[in-house]
Amino acid sequence: MKKYFFKMTPKEFMRQVIELYINARKPKHYHPNIKRGRSHTISGALEDLFAAFLAFNVTEHYNFYVDQAITVNKHTMYPDVMLVKNNMIRNLVDIKTDLGWKRHQFANLCKDSNAKIAKLGGKKGAIKDGITKKQESLSFSRKVCNHIVIISDQNIQAELFKKHMKAVEKLSHIDVYVLSKNQHPNAYDKNAEAILKEMDIQENEFERLMENLTRN
């Protein structure tokens, strides 16, 4: 695979993911007597960060819709990021921090999603602008694909993770990417630099994602 030139590098992206986790442990408004127990969820901030990574790096001229509800035949879906060009939805991106949330169901969820995505090609969907609430109509490309991006291969048994990856590798409308291995970005006993140093960033997966996003 050819070397891809990144304007926002995979390492910088992962650094910012780590910082999202670190900052999520802190109260949003400072006072010395305020102490959080559970961390803030980072899902929305991670979606914004990944959309920024794509906007900086994807060479095609796309608009990137983040957590945009789209209704097709009275059914509403919420892709983490939609890539739209000339009013046509070319790609969907679903971002997972790891597979701990559905450690036994992931492959089946991908198969279900593959069947649903296969039926979207050529159909029209309705969206509302997040600020103005103005309604717009978008069409799905007949080659639309759902790209499932997994930030880390941790928080799940290695053999189970491999089993899921094997089960989904030949799905026609689903592509899965694993962006880092060996060290989860959410580590409480290390600072950001130590986490980044121990993390095995899969730059070839970032490159594969970039190439696949521009093929439709």
C-alpha positions in Angstrom: 0.0 0.0 0.0 1.3 3.4 -0.9 2.4 5.9 1.8 -0.4 8.4 2.5 0.4 12.0 3.3 -1.6 13.0 6.4 -2.3 16.6 7.3 -3.5 15.5 10.7 -1.3 12.4 11.4 -2.6 9.2 13.0 -0.3 9.9 16.0 -1.7 13.4 16.5 -5.2 11.9 16.2 -4.5 9.3 18.9 -2.9 11.9 21.1 -6.1 13.9 21.0 -8.2 10.7 21.7 -6.0 10.1 24.8 -6.5 13.7 25.9 -10.3 13.4 25.5 -10.2 10.5 28.0 -8.0 12.4 30.4 -10.2 15.6 30.3 -13.4 13.5 30.7 -12.3 12.7 34.3 -12.4 16.4 35.2 -15.4 18.5 36.1 -16.5 20.8 33.2 -16.5 23.8 35.6 -13.7 24.1 38.1 -14.1 24.5 41.8 -11.6 23.0 44.4 -14.5 21.3 46.2 -15.9 19.5 43.0 -14.7 16.0 42.4 -16.1 13.6 39.7 -16.6 9.9 40.2 -17.5 8.6 36.7 -16.0 10.2 33.7 -18.0 12.2 31.2 -18.8 10.3 28.1 -16.5 11.1 25.2 -18.7 9.8 22.3 -19.8 13.2 21.0 -16.4 14.7 21.2 -14.8 11.6 19.6 -17.3 11.9 16.7 -16.3 15.6 16.2 -12.6 14.8 16.4 -12.8 12.0 13.9 -14.8 14.2 11.5 -12.0 16.8 11.8 -9.5 14.1 11.0 -11.4 13.1 7.9 -11.9 16.7 6.8 -8.2 17.4 7.0 -7.2 14.3 5.2 -9.8 13.0 2.7 -8.7 14.4 -0.7 -12.2 14.4 -2.2 -14.5 17.4 -1.6 -17.0 16.1 0.9 -19.3 17.6 3.5 -19.1 15.8 6.8 -22.4 15.4 8.8 -21.8 14.4 12.4 -24.5 12.5 14.4 -27.0 13.6 11.7 -30.4 11.9 11.9 -31.6 10.8 8.5 -35.0 9.3 7.8 -35.5 6.7 5.0 -39.0 5.2 4.5 -40.1 6.3 8.0 -37.0 4.7 9.6 -34.5 7.0 11.2 -30.8 6.2 11.5 -28.0 8.1 13.2 -24.6 7.5 11.6 -21.7 8.9 13.6 -20.4 10.6 10.4 -21.8 10.8 6.9 -19.7 11.8 3.9 -21.8 13.7 1.4 -20.8 14.9 -2.1 -23.2 16.6 -4.5 -26.2 15.8 -2.2 -25.3 12.1 -2.3 -24.3 10.0 0.7 -21.2 8.1 -0.4 -20.0 6.7 2.9 -21.1 6.2 6.5 -18.7 6.0 9.4 -19.4 4.3 12.8 -16.9 4.9 15.5 -16.2 2.5 18.4 -13.7 3.1 21.1 -13.3 -0.7 21.6 -15.5 -3.9 21.5 -16.0 -4.2 25.2 -19.5 -2.8 24.9 -20.7 -5.7 22.7 -17.9 -8.2 23.1 -20.1 -11.2 22.1 -22.5 -9.5 19.6 -20.2 -7.5 17.3 -20.1 -9.8 14.3 -23.8 -10.3 14.3 -24.4 -6.6 14.6 -22.2 -6.1 11.6 -24.1 -8.7 9.6 -27.4 -7.0 10.4 -26.0 -3.6 9.5 -24.6 -5.0 6.2 -28.1 -6.2 5.2 -29.6 -2.8 6.0 -27.0 -0.8 4.2 -27.4 -3.0 1.1 -31.0 -1.9 0.9 -30.2 1.9 1.0 -28.5 2.2 -2.4 -30.4 4.7 -4.6 -32.9 5.7 -2.0 -33.6 9.2 -0.7 -33.5 10.3 2.9 -34.6 13.4 4.7 -32.4 15.4 7.2 -32.8 18.5 9.2 -30.0 21.0 9.6 -28.8 20.9 13.2 -28.8 24.7 13.6 -31.5 26.1 11.3 -33.7 22.9 11.3 -34.2 23.4 7.6 -35.2 20.1 5.9 -33.0 18.7 3.1 -33.1 15.7 0.9 -30.1 13.5 0.3 -29.7 10.3 -1.9 -27.7 7.3 -1.0 -25.0 6.1 -3.5 -25.7 2.6 -4.9 -22.2 1.8 -3.6 -22.7 3.2 -0.1 -20.6 1.5 2.5 -20.5 1.6 6.3 -17.0 2.0 7.7 -16.7 0.8 11.2 -13.7 2.3 12.9 -12.5 0.7 16.1 -10.1 2.9 18.1 -8.4 0.1 20.1 -8.3 -3.7 20.1 -8.2 -3.8 23.9 -10.9 -4.4 26.5 -11.8 -7.8 24.9 -10.0 -11.2 24.8 -7.6 -11.3 21.9 -9.0 -14.6 20.5 -12.6 -13.3 20.6 -11.5 -10.1 18.9 -9.8 -12.1 16.1 -13.0 -14.3 15.7 -15.1 -11.2 15.2 -12.6 -9.7 12.6 -12.6 -13.0 10.7 -16.4 -13.1 10.7 -16.8 -9.7 9.1 -14.0 -9.5 6.7 -16.0 -10.5 3.6 -19.2 -8.4 4.2 -20.0 -6.5 1.0 -21.2 -3.2 2.5 -19.1 -3.1 5.7 -15.4 -2.4 6.2 -13.8 -2.6 9.6 -10.7 -0.8 10.7 -8.6 -1.2 13.9 -6.6 1.9 14.6 -4.4 0.9 17.5 -3.3 -2.2 19.4 -1.6 -3.2 22.7 -2.5 -0.1 24.7 -5.9 1.3 25.3 -6.0 5.2 25.1 -7.9 5.2 28.5 -5.2 4.2 30.9 -5.4 5.7 34.5 -1.9 4.8 35.6 0.0 6.6 32.8 0.3 10.1 31.4 -0.6 10.9 27.7 3.0 10.6 26.5 3.5 7.2 28.2 0.2 5.9 26.7 1.2 7.1 23.2 4.6 5.5 23.5 3.2 2.1 24.3 0.4 2.2 21.8 0.9 0.4 18.5 -0.7 2.8 16.0 -1.9 1.0 12.9 -1.0 3.6 10.3 -1.7 1.1 7.5 -5.3 1.0 8.7 -5.6 4.8 8.6 -4.3 4.6 5.0 -6.7 1.9 4.0 -9.6 3.9 5.4 -8.5 7.0 3.4 -8.3 5.0 0.2 -11.7 3.3 0.7 -13.5 6.6 1.5 -12.5 8.0 -1.9 -13.4 5.0 -4.0 -17.2 5.5 -4.0 
